[in-house]
Amino acid sequence: MREGLRRPVQRGSAASAVKAVAAHRSAAPPSRIDPGIAEAVDRQTRAMRELSRRAFPESPDDAPAAIEAARAQRRRQAAATEAAALRRARKERAVRASGTSADVPETASLRTTA
C-alpha cells in the first residue's frame, strides 16, 4: 500500500454540519410551484379519482370470484378438448385395427379462433 494515498479523515462537529445545511438552504432557489396551480391539480386529481370510482366500482369479493370462474371455465374447456382427442384417437385406432382404409370423419371443432 502506498503511504501517499493515506490521509486522516477529517471529522467535523455537529454544529458545522448544521451550519452547512443552513447555508445550503439559504442558497437553494425557492420553490417555483404556484400554490394556486398545485391546488387546482389536487382538485382535478380528486375529481378524476371520484369519477373513476363511480365508473368502475371495486368490490373486493368480486375479483377472486371472477378469477375462479375463469379458471373453472378453462378447466372445463381443457377437459372437453382432452375427451374429444381421446375419442378421435380411439376411432383412428379402431380403423387401423380393422384394416379399413376409410377415413375417420372429422368432428366439429370445439373452439375456433379469429
N, C-alpha and C positions, 0 to 999 in steps of 0.2 A: 504494500500500500504506500502511495506517495504521501509524504508528510505535508507537501504544499497544499493539498486539497482539504486537509482537515482544518476546520475553523470552529471556534467556540460558538455555540448557539447563544444568540442574544435574547434574553428573556425580558420582556417589558412588564411593567406593573399593570394592574387592572385600570388604574387611573389613566395611563397612556392609551389603553385600548378604548376607554370611554371617550377620551379626547379625540381619538382618530375617528370614531363613529360619528361624533358630533360634527366634526369638520366635514366628513363626507355628506352628511345630511344637509348641511348648510350650502354645500357646493352643488348638490344634485338639483337638477331642474325640477320645478314644481310640477305637479300632475297636470296634464293637459286635458283631462276629461272634464267636459262641461257637465255640471250636475243636472241640468235640465235634460240633456241628451241621455244621460245614464238613467234618469227616472223614466223617460219615455221608452227606453229599451226594456227596462224591467216591466213596465206596464204591458208592452206588447208581448213579452215573453209569457207573462201570466195569462193574458188573453188567449194566446195560441195554445197553451197547455190546457186551458179550460175547454176550448173548442175541440181539441184532440181527445180529451177525456170524454166529452159528450158524444163525439162521433164514434169512438172506439172504446166503449166501456170495458173495463177489465174486471173479470171475476176470477179470483184465484182457483175456484173449484172447476171452472170450465176448461182451463188449459190442460190439466192432466187427463180429463175425460176425453177430450178431443184427440189427444195423442194416443191414448189407449184404444179408442175406436179405430183410428187409422191403422194401428198395429194389428188389431184383430182382423180388419178387412184385408190387409196384406197377407196375414196368415191363411185366411180362407182362400184367397186367390192362389197362393202358393200350393195349398193342398189340392185345389181343383186342377191346377196345371199338372201336378205330380200324378194325380189319379188319371188324367187324360193320357199322359205319357205312358203310364203303366198299361192302360187298356190298349193303346196303339201297339206297344211292344209285344203284348200277348197275342194280338191279332196277327202281327207280322210273323211271330214265331210259329203260330198255328199254320199259317200259309206255307212257310218254309217246310214245316214238318209233314204237311200233306202232299208236298211236291207240286202243288198247283202254281202255275206261273201268273195267275190272276193278280192284278194289283189290289192292294188294300185300299178301300175307298177312303178318301180324305175326309176327315172330320172338320166341322166348322171351327174356325179359330176361336180360342177362348177370349183373346184380348187383342185388340188392334191398336196400333199407334198411328199418330199423324205423320 
